[in-house]
């Protein structure tokens, strides 16, 4: 059985500013992944964190993959 919980997030591409719709899987509290801007084609790096105390989802969108190193 699939326990995926999807959340539709609207973020701005850090390269071109285009609004990007992301389906964020909230079944895990911490995630790092890469997506592609449909407008300019550049990579968007996303960090998702769920705050347990307030059950809010926090997204960080960056233009480089420095967060992975």
PDB file of N, CA, C, O and CB in Angstrom:
ATOM      1  N   UNK A   1       0.832  -1.170   0.000  1.00  0.00           N
ATOM      2  CA  UNK A   1       0.000   0.000   0.000  1.00  0.00           C
ATOM      3  C   UNK A   1       0.885   1.244   0.000  1.00  0.00           C
ATOM      4  O   UNK A   1       1.869   1.302   0.736  1.00  0.00           O
ATOM      5  CB  UNK A   1      -0.951  -0.008   1.207  1.00  0.00           C
ATOM      6  N   UNK A   2       0.545   2.230  -0.812  1.00  0.00           N
ATOM      7  CA  UNK A   2       1.330   3.446  -0.964  1.00  0.00           C
ATOM      8  C   UNK A   2       0.873   4.481   0.049  1.00  0.00           C
ATOM      9  O   UNK A   2      -0.299   4.855   0.074  1.00  0.00           O
ATOM     10  CB  UNK A   2       1.213   4.000  -2.395  1.00  0.00           C
ATOM     11  N   UNK A   3       1.811   4.953   0.899  1.00  0.00           N
ATOM     12  CA  UNK A   3       1.490   5.943   1.925  1.00  0.00           C
ATOM     13  C   UNK A   3       1.921   7.353   1.512  1.00  0.00           C
ATOM     14  O   UNK A   3       2.056   8.227   2.369  1.00  0.00           O
ATOM     15  CB  UNK A   3       2.157   5.563   3.243  1.00  0.00           C
ATOM     16  N   UNK A   4       2.137   7.585   0.226  1.00  0.00           N
ATOM     17  CA  UNK A   4       2.585   8.897  -0.231  1.00  0.00           C
ATOM     18  C   UNK A   4       1.505   9.945   0.037  1.00  0.00           C
ATOM     19  O   UNK A   4       0.323   9.737  -0.236  1.00  0.00           O
ATOM     20  CB  UNK A   4       2.939   8.857  -1.735  1.00  0.00           C
ATOM     21  N   UNK A   5       1.949  11.068   0.575  1.00  0.00           N
ATOM     22  CA  UNK A   5       1.078  12.204   0.829  1.00  0.00           C
ATOM     23  C   UNK A   5       1.632  13.359   0.020  1.00  0.00           C
ATOM     24  O   UNK A   5       2.685  13.901   0.354  1.00  0.00           O
ATOM     25  CB  UNK A   5       0.990  12.555   2.363  1.00  0.00           C
ATOM     26  N   UNK A   6       0.942  13.742  -1.034  1.00  0.00           N
ATOM     27  CA  UNK A   6       1.440  14.780  -1.922  1.00  0.00           C
ATOM     28  C   UNK A   6       0.869  16.138  -1.543  1.00  0.00           C
ATOM     29  O   UNK A   6      -0.306  16.274  -1.202  1.00  0.00           O
ATOM     30  CB  UNK A   6       1.098  14.449  -3.372  1.00  0.00           C
ATOM     31  N   UNK A   7       1.741  17.137  -1.613  1.00  0.00           N
ATOM     32  CA  UNK A   7       1.401  18.521  -1.324  1.00  0.00           C
ATOM     33  C   UNK A   7       1.802  19.337  -2.535  1.00  0.00           C
ATOM     34  O   UNK A   7       2.947  19.254  -2.979  1.00  0.00           O
ATOM     35  CB  UNK A   7       2.106  19.038  -0.019  1.00  0.00           C
ATOM     36  N   UNK A   8       0.881  20.131  -3.084  1.00  0.00           N
ATOM     37  CA  UNK A   8       1.182  20.971  -4.239  1.00  0.00           C
ATOM     38  C   UNK A   8       1.807  22.274  -3.754  1.00  0.00           C
ATOM     39  O   UNK A   8       1.152  23.081  -3.095  1.00  0.00           O
ATOM     40  CB  UNK A   8      -0.099  21.251  -5.080  1.00  0.00           C
ATOM     41  N   UNK A   9       3.069  22.467  -4.084  1.00  0.00           N
ATOM     42  CA  UNK A   9       3.782  23.681  -3.678  1.00  0.00           C
ATOM     43  C   UNK A   9       4.078  24.525  -4.908  1.00  0.00           C
ATOM     44  O   UNK A   9       4.475  24.004  -5.951  1.00  0.00           O
ATOM     45  CB  UNK A   9       5.096  23.332  -2.923  1.00  0.00           C
ATOM     46  N   UNK A  10       3.882  25.819  -4.778  1.00  0.00           N
ATOM     47  CA  UNK A  10       4.243  26.752  -5.845  1.00  0.00           C
ATOM     48  C   UNK A  10       5.471  27.520  -5.381  1.00  0.00           C
ATOM     49  O   UNK A  10       5.437  28.222  -4.371  1.00  0.00           O
ATOM     50  CB  UNK A  10       3.054  27.727  -6.195  1.00  0.00           C
ATOM     51  N   UNK A  11       6.550  27.375  -6.133  1.00  0.00           N
ATOM     52  CA  UNK A  11       7.802  28.056  -5.813  1.00  0.00           C
ATOM     53  C   UNK A  11       8.275  28.802  -7.050  1.00  0.00           C
ATOM     54  O   UNK A  11       7.774  28.577  -8.151  1.00  0.00           O
ATOM     55  CB  UNK A  11       8.886  27.049  -5.320  1.00  0.00           C
ATOM     56  N   UNK A  12       9.239  29.685  -6.864  1.00  0.00           N
ATOM     57  CA  UNK A  12       9.808  30.428  -7.984  1.00  0.00           C
ATOM     58  C   UNK A  12      11.174  29.854  -8.332  1.00  0.00           C
ATOM     59  O   UNK A  12      11.990  29.584  -7.451  1.00  0.00           O
ATOM     60  CB  UNK A  12       9.918  31.937  -7.652  1.00  0.00           C
ATOM     61  N   UNK A  13      11.410  29.674  -9.619  1.00  0.00           N
ATOM     62  CA  UNK A  13      12.707  29.190 -10.082  1.00  0.00           C
ATOM     63  C   UNK A  13      13.773  30.210  -9.687  1.00  0.00           C
ATOM     64  O   UNK A  13      13.611  31.398  -9.965  1.00  0.00           O
ATOM     65  CB  UNK A  13      12.704  28.951 -11.631  1.00  0.00           C
ATOM     66  N   UNK A  14      14.858  29.774  -9.046  1.00  0.00           N
ATOM     67  CA  UNK A  14      15.912  30.706  -8.654  1.00  0.00           C
ATOM     68  C   UNK A  14      16.720  31.235  -9.836  1.00  0.00           C
ATOM     69  O   UNK A  14      17.513  32.164  -9.679  1.00  0.00           O
ATOM     70  CB  UNK A  14      16.836  30.039  -7.677  1.00  0.00           C
ATOM     71  N   UNK A  15      16.525  30.649 -11.021  1.00  0.00           N
ATOM     72  CA  UNK A  15      17.253  31.089 -12.209  1.00  0.00           C
ATOM     73  C   UNK A  15      16.473  32.132 -13.007  1.00  0.00           C
ATOM     74  O   UNK A  15      17.007  33.190 -13.343  1.00  0.00           O
ATOM     75  CB  UNK A  15      17.571  29.896 -13.094  1.00  0.00           C
ATOM     76  N   UNK A  16      15.194  31.826 -13.312  1.00  0.00           N
ATOM     77  CA  UNK A  16      14.422  32.698 -14.200  1.00  0.00           C
ATOM     78  C   UNK A  16      13.213  33.346 -13.527  1.00  0.00           C
ATOM     79  O   UNK A  16      12.600  34.242 -14.107  1.00  0.00           O
ATOM     80  CB  UNK A  16      13.960  31.915 -15.390  1.00  0.00           C
ATOM     81  N   UNK A  17      12.857  32.911 -12.310  1.00  0.00           N
ATOM     82  CA  UNK A  17      11.733  33.494 -11.594  1.00  0.00           C
ATOM     83  C   UNK A  17      10.379  32.923 -11.949  1.00  0.00           C
ATOM     84  O   UNK A  17       9.369  33.321 -11.369  1.00  0.00           O
ATOM     85  CB  UNK A  17      11.709  34.932 -11.829  1.00  0.00           C
ATOM     86  N   UNK A  18      10.338  31.994 -12.895  1.00  0.00           N
ATOM     87  CA  UNK A  18       9.082  31.361 -13.311  1.00  0.00           C
ATOM     88  C   UNK A  18       8.462  30.600 -12.138  1.00  0.00           C
ATOM     89  O   UNK A  18       9.180  29.966 -11.365  1.00  0.00           O
ATOM     90  CB  UNK A  18       9.320  30.404 -14.509  1.00  0.00           C
ATOM     91  N   UNK A  19       7.125  30.657 -12.000  1.00  0.00           N
ATOM     92  CA  UNK A  19       6.439  29.897 -10.964  1.00  0.00           C
ATOM     93  C   UNK A  19       6.401  28.428 -11.364  1.00  0.00           C
ATOM     94  O   UNK A  19       5.954  28.084 -12.458  1.00  0.00           O
ATOM     95  CB  UNK A  19       5.006  30.442 -10.730  1.00  0.00           C
ATOM     96  N   UNK A  20       6.868  27.578 -10.481  1.00  0.00           N
ATOM     97  CA  UNK A  20       6.943  26.140 -10.721  1.00  0.00           C
ATOM     98  C   UNK A  20       6.039  25.435  -9.714  1.00  0.00           C
ATOM     99  O   UNK A  20       6.083  25.729  -8.519  1.00  0.00           O
ATOM    100  CB  UNK A  20       8.418  25.623 -10.613  1.00  0.00           C
ATOM    101  N   UNK A  21       5.231  24.515 -10.195  1.00  0.00           N
ATOM    102  CA  UNK A  21       4.393  23.700  -9.319  1.00  0.00           C
ATOM    103  C   UNK A  21       5.124  22.396  -9.025  1.00  0.00           C
ATOM    104  O   UNK A  21       5.489  21.667  -9.948  1.00  0.00           O
ATOM    105  CB  UNK A  21       2.995  23.425  -9.963  1.00  0.00           C
ATOM    106  N   UNK A  22       5.336  22.104  -7.762  1.00  0.00           N
ATOM    107  CA  UNK A  22       6.010  20.879  -7.351  1.00  0.00           C
ATOM    108  C   UNK A  22       5.043  20.011  -6.562  1.00  0.00           C
ATOM    109  O   UNK A  22       4.319  20.508  -5.699  1.00  0.00           O
ATOM    110  CB  UNK A  22       7.271  21.195  -6.513  1.00  0.00           C
ATOM    111  N   UNK A  23       5.028  18.727  -6.851  1.00  0.00           N
ATOM    112  CA  UNK A  23       4.306  17.769  -6.026  1.00  0.00           C
ATOM    113  C   UNK A  23       5.293  17.253  -4.995  1.00  0.00           C
ATOM    114  O   UNK A  23       6.164  16.444  -5.312  1.00  0.00           O
ATOM    115  CB  UNK A  23       3.691  16.594  -6.882  1.00  0.00           C
ATOM    116  N   UNK A  24       5.159  17.718  -3.766  1.00  0.00           N
ATOM    117  CA  UNK A  24       6.078  17.362  -2.694  1.00  0.00           C
ATOM    118  C   UNK A  24       5.498  16.182  -1.927  1.00  0.00           C
ATOM    119  O   UNK A  24       4.374  16.244  -1.430  1.00  0.00           O
ATOM    120  CB  UNK A  24       6.335  18.572  -1.747  1.00  0.00           C
ATOM    121  N   UNK A  25       6.271  15.111  -1.836  1.00  0.00           N
ATOM    122  CA  UNK A  25       5.878  13.922  -1.083  1.00  0.00           C
ATOM    123  C   UNK A  25       6.190  14.169   0.387  1.00  0.00           C
ATOM    124  O   UNK A  25       7.355  14.264   0.772  1.00  0.00           O
ATOM    125  CB  UNK A  25       6.613  12.640  -1.611  1.00  0.00           C
ATOM    126  N   UNK A  26       5.153  14.272   1.201  1.00  0.00           N
ATOM    127  CA  UNK A  26       5.341  14.591   2.621  1.00  0.00           C
ATOM    128  C   UNK A  26       5.300  13.363   3.520  1.00  0.00           C
ATOM    129  O   UNK A  26       5.125  13.490   4.732  1.00  0.00           O
ATOM    130  CB  UNK A  26       4.286  15.569   3.069  1.00  0.00           C
ATOM    131  N   UNK A  27       5.460  12.179   2.944  1.00  0.00           N
ATOM    132  CA  UNK A  27       5.431  10.959   3.754  1.00  0.00           C
ATOM    133  C   UNK A  27       6.677  10.818   4.626  1.00  0.00           C
ATOM    134  O   UNK A  27       6.676  10.042   5.582  1.00  0.00           O
ATOM    135  CB  UNK A  27       5.294   9.740   2.856  1.00  0.00           C
ATOM    136  N   UNK A  28       7.748  11.564   4.306  1.00  0.00           N
ATOM    137  CA  UNK A  28       8.962  11.590   5.128  1.00  0.00           C
ATOM    138  C   UNK A  28       9.181  13.012   5.613  1.00  0.00           C
ATOM    139  O   UNK A  28       8.800  13.967   4.936  1.00  0.00           O
ATOM    140  CB  UNK A  28      10.206  11.074   4.332  1.00  0.00           C
ATOM    141  N   UNK A  29       9.792  13.156   6.781  1.00  0.00           N
ATOM    142  CA  UNK A  29       9.969  14.482   7.372  1.00  0.00           C
ATOM    143  C   UNK A  29      11.117  15.284   6.770  1.00  0.00           C
ATOM    144  O   UNK A  29      11.092  16.513   6.835  1.00  0.00           O
ATOM    145  CB  UNK A  29      10.189  14.344   8.838  1.00  0.00           C
ATOM    146  N   UNK A  30      12.111  14.643   6.194  1.00  0.00           N
ATOM    147  CA  UNK A  30      13.289  15.316   5.633  1.00  0.00           C
ATOM    148  C   UNK A  30      13.564  14.772   4.235  1.00  0.00           C
ATOM    149  O   UNK A  30      13.616  13.558   4.039  1.00  0.00           O
ATOM    150  CB  UNK A  30      14.535  15.123   6.552  1.00  0.00           C
ATOM    151  N   UNK A  31      13.740  15.667   3.266  1.00  0.00           N
ATOM    152  CA  UNK A  31      14.061  15.227   1.913  1.00  0.00           C
ATOM    153  C   UNK A  31      14.918  16.270   1.212  1.00  0.00           C
ATOM    154  O   UNK A  31      14.796  17.466   1.477  1.00  0.00           O
ATOM    155  CB  UNK A  31      12.778  14.957   1.108  1.00  0.00           C
ATOM    156  N   UNK A  32      15.776  15.817   0.324  1.00  0.00           N
ATOM    157  CA  UNK A  32      16.553  16.647  -0.583  1.00  0.00           C
ATOM    158  C   UNK A  32      16.395  16.049  -1.965  1.00  0.00           C
ATOM    159  O   UNK A  32      16.591  14.848  -2.151  1.00  0.00           O
ATOM    160  CB  UNK A  32      18.064  16.733  -0.157  1.00  0.00           C
ATOM    161  N   UNK A  33      16.046  16.870  -2.928  1.00  0.00           N
ATOM    162  CA  UNK A  33      15.951  16.348  -4.287  1.00  0.00           C
ATOM    163  C   UNK A  33      16.137  17.454  -5.307  1.00  0.00           C
ATOM    164  O   UNK A  33      16.125  18.639  -4.975  1.00  0.00           O
ATOM    165  CB  UNK A  33      14.611  15.657  -4.502  1.00  0.00           C
ATOM    166  N   UNK A  34      16.308  17.047  -6.550  1.00  0.00           N
ATOM    167  CA  UNK A  34      16.525  17.954  -7.663  1.00  0.00           C
ATOM    168  C   UNK A  34      15.334  17.868  -8.603  1.00  0.00           C
ATOM    169  O   UNK A  34      14.801  16.787  -8.852  1.00  0.00           O
ATOM    170  CB  UNK A  34      17.843  17.625  -8.406  1.00  0.00           C
ATOM    171  N   UNK A  35      14.924  19.017  -9.121  1.00  0.00           N
ATOM    172  CA  UNK A  35      13.858  19.080 -10.110  1.00  0.00           C
ATOM    173  C   UNK A  35      14.351  19.985 -11.230  1.00  0.00           C
ATOM    174  O   UNK A  35      15.426  20.576 -11.132  1.00  0.00           O
ATOM    175  CB  UNK A  35      12.506  19.606  -9.487  1.00  0.00           C
ATOM    176  N   UNK A  36      13.566  20.091 -12.286  1.00  0.00           N
ATOM    177  CA  UNK A  36      13.953  20.920 -13.424  1.00  0.00           C
ATOM    178  C   UNK A  36      12.873  21.954 -13.684  1.00  0.00           C
ATOM    179  O   UNK A  36      11.684  21.636 -13.663  1.00  0.00           O
ATOM    180  CB  UNK A  36      14.196  20.056 -14.685  1.00  0.00           C
ATOM    181  N   UNK A  37      13.284  23.189 -13.928  1.00  0.00           N
ATOM    182  CA  UNK A  37      12.334  24.243 -14.257  1.00  0.00           C
ATOM    183  C   UNK A  37      11.794  23.987 -15.664  1.00  0.00           C
ATOM    184  O   UNK A  37      12.579  23.857 -16.603  1.00  0.00           O
ATOM    185  CB  UNK A  37      13.000  25.655 -14.157  1.00  0.00           C
ATOM    186  N   UNK A  38      10.476  23.913 -15.831  1.00  0.00           N
ATOM    187  CA  UNK A  38       9.912  23.671 -17.150  1.00  0.00           C
ATOM    188  C   UNK A  38      10.079  24.857 -18.097  1.00  0.00           C
ATOM    189  O   UNK A  38       9.930  24.710 -19.310  1.00  0.00           O
ATOM    190  CB  UNK A  38       8.455  23.334 -17.021  1.00  0.00           C
ATOM    191  N   UNK A  39      10.388  26.029 -17.549  1.00  0.00           N
ATOM    192  CA  UNK A  39      10.541  27.224 -18.368  1.00  0.00           C
ATOM    193  C   UNK A  39      11.955  27.359 -18.930  1.00  0.00           C
ATOM    194  O   UNK A  39      12.130  27.496 -20.140  1.00  0.00           O
ATOM    195  CB  UNK A  39      10.191  28.455 -17.557  1.00  0.00           C
ATOM    196  N   UNK A  40      12.967  27.320 -18.054  1.00  0.00           N
ATOM    197  CA  UNK A  40      14.349  27.545 -18.514  1.00  0.00           C
ATOM    198  C   UNK A  40      15.176  26.266 -18.595  1.00  0.00           C
ATOM    199  O   UNK A  40      16.231  26.255 -19.229  1.00  0.00           O
ATOM    200  CB  UNK A  40      15.039  28.521 -17.593  1.00  0.00           C
ATOM    201  N   UNK A  41      14.708  25.178 -17.955  1.00  0.00           N
ATOM    202  CA  UNK A  41      15.426  23.904 -18.026  1.00  0.00           C
ATOM    203  C   UNK A  41      16.551  23.748 -17.024  1.00  0.00           C
ATOM    204  O   UNK A  41      17.186  22.694 -16.976  1.00  0.00           O
ATOM    205  CB  UNK A  41      15.977  23.731 -19.377  1.00  0.00           C
ATOM    206  N   UNK A  42      16.815  24.772 -16.220  1.00  0.00           N
ATOM    207  CA  UNK A  42      17.884  24.669 -15.221  1.00  0.00           C
ATOM    208  C   UNK A  42      17.440  23.841 -14.018  1.00  0.00           C
ATOM    209  O   UNK A  42      16.246  23.680 -13.764  1.00  0.00           O
ATOM    210  CB  UNK A  42      18.322  26.065 -14.762  1.00  0.00           C
ATOM    211  N   UNK A  43      18.401  23.331 -13.299  1.00  0.00           N
ATOM    212  CA  UNK A  43      18.118  22.499 -12.129  1.00  0.00           C
ATOM    213  C   UNK A  43      17.706  23.349 -10.939  1.00  0.00           C
ATOM    214  O   UNK A  43      18.267  24.415 -10.689  1.00  0.00           O
ATOM    215  CB  UNK A  43      19.337  21.652 -11.768  1.00  0.00           C
ATOM    216  N   UNK A  44      16.719  22.856 -10.215  1.00  0.00           N
ATOM    217  CA  UNK A  44      16.250  23.467  -8.981  1.00  0.00           C
ATOM    218  C   UNK A  44      16.489  22.449  -7.873  1.00  0.00           C
ATOM    219  O   UNK A  44      16.064  21.299  -7.983  1.00  0.00           O
ATOM    220  CB  UNK A  44      14.728  23.890  -9.071  1.00  0.00           C
ATOM    221  N   UNK A  45      17.162  22.861  -6.815  1.00  0.00           N
ATOM    222  CA  UNK A  45      17.445  21.976  -5.700  1.00  0.00           C
ATOM    223  C   UNK A  45      16.504  22.314  -4.548  1.00  0.00           C
ATOM    224  O   UNK A  45      16.421  23.463  -4.115  1.00  0.00           O
ATOM    225  CB  UNK A  45      18.929  22.091  -5.261  1.00  0.00           C
ATOM    226  N   UNK A  46      15.805  21.306  -4.064  1.00  0.00           N
ATOM    227  CA  UNK A  46      14.764  21.499  -3.062  1.00  0.00           C
ATOM    228  C   UNK A  46      15.119  20.721  -1.798  1.00  0.00           C
ATOM    229  O   UNK A  46      15.484  19.547  -1.853  1.00  0.00           O
ATOM    230  CB  UNK A  46      13.384  21.055  -3.608  1.00  0.00           C
ATOM    231  N   UNK A  47      15.003  21.402  -0.661  1.00  0.00           N
ATOM    232  CA  UNK A  47      15.127  20.765   0.642  1.00  0.00           C
ATOM    233  C   UNK A  47      13.783  20.910   1.327  1.00  0.00           C
ATOM    234  O   UNK A  47      13.264  22.019   1.462  1.00  0.00           O
ATOM    235  CB  UNK A  47      16.289  21.393   1.501  1.00  0.00           C
ATOM    236  N   UNK A  48      13.214  19.783   1.765  1.00  0.00           N
ATOM    237  CA  UNK A  48      11.932  19.794   2.452  1.00  0.00           C
ATOM    238  C   UNK A  48      12.148  19.326   3.877  1.00  0.00           C
ATOM    239  O   UNK A  48      12.843  18.341   4.127  1.00  0.00           O
ATOM    240  CB  UNK A  48      10.891  18.901   1.725  1.00  0.00           C
ATOM    241  N   UNK A  49      11.535  20.054   4.814  1.00  0.00           N
ATOM    242  CA  UNK A  49      11.626  19.712   6.227  1.00  0.00           C
ATOM    243  C   UNK A  49      10.249  19.895   6.841  1.00  0.00           C
ATOM    244  O   UNK A  49       9.622  20.938   6.654  1.00  0.00           O
ATOM    245  CB  UNK A  49      12.694  20.585   6.961  1.00  0.00           C
ATOM    246  N   UNK A  50       9.776  18.907   7.564  1.00  0.00           N
ATOM    247  CA  UNK A  50       8.513  19.039   8.289  1.00  0.00           C
ATOM    248  C   UNK A  50       8.828  19.282   9.754  1.00  0.00           C
ATOM    249  O   UNK A  50       9.508  18.486  10.401  1.00  0.00           O
ATOM    250  CB  UNK A  50       7.615  17.770   8.112  1.00  0.00           C
ATOM    251  N   UNK A  51       8.328  20.381  10.257  1.00  0.00           N
ATOM    252  CA  UNK A  51       8.500  20.728  11.666  1.00  0.00           C
ATOM    253  C   UNK A  51       7.479  19.941  12.475  1.00  0.00           C
ATOM    254  O   UNK A  51       6.273  20.145  12.331  1.00  0.00           O
ATOM    255  CB  UNK A  51       8.340  22.270  11.901  1.00  0.00           C
ATOM    256  N   UNK A  52       7.956  19.053  13.317  1.00  0.00           N
ATOM    257  CA  UNK A  52       7.082  18.165  14.077  1.00  0.00           C
ATOM    258  C   UNK A  52       6.178  18.946  15.031  1.00  0.00           C
ATOM    259  O   UNK A  52       4.999  18.616  15.161  1.00  0.00           O
ATOM    260  CB  UNK A  52       7.915  17.154  14.859  1.00  0.00           C
ATOM    261  N   UNK A  53       6.703  19.969  15.696  1.00  0.00           N
ATOM    262  CA  UNK A  53       5.937  20.720  16.686  1.00  0.00           C
ATOM    263  C   UNK A  53       4.713  21.410  16.116  1.00  0.00           C
ATOM    264  O   UNK A  53       3.655  21.409  16.744  1.00  0.00           O
ATOM    265  CB  UNK A  53       6.811  21.735  17.330  1.00  0.00           C
ATOM    266  N   UNK A  54       4.840  22.007  14.922  1.00  0.00           N
ATOM    267  CA  UNK A  54       3.708  22.724  14.345  1.00  0.00           C
ATOM    268  C   UNK A  54       3.159  22.049  13.091  1.00  0.00           C
ATOM    269  O   UNK A  54       2.210  22.547  12.486  1.00  0.00           O
ATOM    270  CB  UNK A  54       4.111  24.138  14.020  1.00  0.00           C
ATOM    271  N   UNK A  55       3.752  20.913  12.693  1.00  0.00           N
ATOM    272  CA  UNK A  55       3.334  20.127  11.533  1.00  0.00           C
ATOM    273  C   UNK A  55       3.296  20.952  10.245  1.00  0.00           C
ATOM    274  O   UNK A  55       2.466  20.712   9.368  1.00  0.00           O
ATOM    275  CB  UNK A  55       1.971  19.524  11.789  1.00  0.00           C
ATOM    276  N   UNK A  56       4.210  21.929  10.141  1.00  0.00           N
ATOM    277  CA  UNK A  56       4.312  22.741   8.930  1.00  0.00           C
ATOM    278  C   UNK A  56       5.407  22.186   8.030  1.00  0.00           C
ATOM    279  O   UNK A  56       6.384  21.602   8.499  1.00  0.00           O
ATOM    280  CB  UNK A  56       4.594  24.222   9.280  1.00  0.00           C
ATOM    281  N   UNK A  57       5.225  22.379   6.739  1.00  0.00           N
ATOM    282  CA  UNK A  57       6.205  21.951   5.752  1.00  0.00           C
ATOM    283  C   UNK A  57       7.026  23.171   5.347  1.00  0.00           C
ATOM    284  O   UNK A  57       6.476  24.205   4.969  1.00  0.00           O
ATOM    285  CB  UNK A  57       5.515  21.291   4.509  1.00  0.00           C
ATOM    286  N   UNK A  58       8.358  23.039   5.432  1.00  0.00           N
ATOM    287  CA  UNK A  58       9.257  24.122   5.064  1.00  0.00           C
ATOM    288  C   UNK A  58      10.046  23.683   3.837  1.00  0.00           C
ATOM    289  O   UNK A  58      10.675  22.625   3.845  1.00  0.00           O
ATOM    290  CB  UNK A  58      10.210  24.502   6.246  1.00  0.00           C
ATOM    291  N   UNK A  59      10.012  24.497   2.780  1.00  0.00           N
ATOM    292  CA  UNK A  59      10.768  24.216   1.563  1.00  0.00           C
ATOM    293  C   UNK A  59      11.854  25.259   1.397  1.00  0.00           C
ATOM    294  O   UNK A  59      11.641  26.445   1.650  1.00  0.00           O
ATOM    295  CB  UNK A  59       9.842  24.190   0.324  1.00  0.00           C
ATOM    296  N   UNK A  60      13.018  24.804   0.972  1.00  0.00           N
ATOM    297  CA  UNK A  60      14.126  25.695   0.622  1.00  0.00           C
ATOM    298  C   UNK A  60      14.487  25.385  -0.818  1.00  0.00           C
ATOM    299  O   UNK A  60      14.798  24.240  -1.146  1.00  0.00           O
ATOM    300  CB  UNK A  60      15.371  25.514   1.589  1.00  0.00           C
ATOM    301  N   UNK A  61      14.451  26.374  -1.666  1.00  0.00           N
ATOM    302  CA  UNK A  61      14.741  26.209  -3.088  1.00  0.00           C
ATOM    303  C   UNK A  61      16.012  26.985  -3.404  1.00  0.00           C
ATOM    304  O   UNK A  61      16.102  28.176  -3.107  1.00  0.00           O
ATOM    305  CB  UNK A  61      13.546  26.695  -3.979  1.00  0.00           C
ATOM    306  N   UNK A  62      16.994  26.318  -4.003  1.00  0.00           N
ATOM    307  CA  UNK A  62      18.249  26.962  -4.349  1.00  0.00           C
ATOM    308  C   UNK A  62      18.633  26.658  -5.792  1.00  0.00           C
ATOM    309  O   UNK A  62      18.078  25.758  -6.422  1.00  0.00           O
ATOM    310  CB  UNK A  62      19.359  26.515  -3.398  1.00  0.00           C
ATOM    311  N   UNK A  63      19.582  27.418  -6.296  1.00  0.00           N
ATOM    312  CA  UNK A  63      20.028  27.275  -7.674  1.00  0.00           C
ATOM    313  C   UNK A  63      21.246  26.369  -7.818  1.00  0.00           C
ATOM    314  O   UNK A  63      21.608  25.996  -8.934  1.00  0.00           O
ATOM    315  CB  UNK A  63      20.338  28.624  -8.244  1.00  0.00           C
ATOM    316  N   UNK A  64      21.880  26.012  -6.707  1.00  0.00           N
ATOM    317  CA  UNK A  64      23.063  25.162  -6.811  1.00  0.00           C
ATOM    318  C   UNK A  64      22.921  23.966  -5.875  1.00  0.00           C
ATOM    319  O   UNK A  64      22.047  23.931  -5.009  1.00  0.00           O
ATOM    320  CB  UNK A  64      24.347  25.962  -6.480  1.00  0.00           C
ATOM    321  N   UNK A  65      23.788  23.001  -6.069  1.00  0.00           N
ATOM    322  CA  UNK A  65      23.708  21.771  -5.281  1.00  0.00           C
ATOM    323  C   UNK A  65      24.678  21.771  -4.104  1.00  0.00           C
ATOM    324  O   UNK A  65      25.040  20.706  -3.605  1.00  0.00           O
ATOM    325  CB  UNK A  65      23.982  20.573  -6.165  1.00  0.00           C
ATOM    326  N   UNK A  66      25.098  22.942  -3.660  1.00  0.00           N
ATOM    327  CA  UNK A  66      26.041  23.034  -2.552  1.00  0.00           C
ATOM    328  C   UNK A  66      25.513  22.357  -1.295  1.00  0.00           C
ATOM    329  O   UNK A  66      26.295  21.830  -0.503  1.00  0.00           O
ATOM    330  CB  UNK A  66      26.356  24.484  -2.259  1.00  0.00           C
ATOM    331  N   UNK A  67      24.205  22.364  -1.102  1.00  0.00           N
ATOM    332  CA  UNK A  67      23.622  21.762   0.089  1.00  0.00           C
ATOM    333  C   UNK A  67      23.854  20.260   0.169  1.00  0.00           C
ATOM    334  O   UNK A  67      23.700  19.674   1.241  1.00  0.00           O
ATOM    335  CB  UNK A  67      22.151  22.044   0.131  1.00  0.00           C
ATOM    336  N   UNK A  68      24.221  19.622  -0.940  1.00  0.00           N
ATOM    337  CA  UNK A  68      24.415  18.170  -0.946  1.00  0.00           C
ATOM    338  C   UNK A  68      25.825  17.756  -0.566  1.00  0.00           C
ATOM    339  O   UNK A  68      26.083  16.566  -0.388  1.00  0.00           O
ATOM    340  CB  UNK A  68      24.085  17.618  -2.300  1.00  0.00           C
ATOM    341  N   UNK A  69      26.747  18.706  -0.436  1.00  0.00           N
ATOM    342  CA  UNK A  69      28.135  18.365  -0.160  1.00  0.00           C
ATOM    343  C   UNK A  69      28.528  18.678   1.256  1.00  0.00           C
ATOM    344  O   UNK A  69      29.673  18.446   1.645  1.00  0.00           O
ATOM    345  CB  UNK A  69      29.043  19.083  -1.101  1.00  0.00           C
TER     346      UNK A  69
END
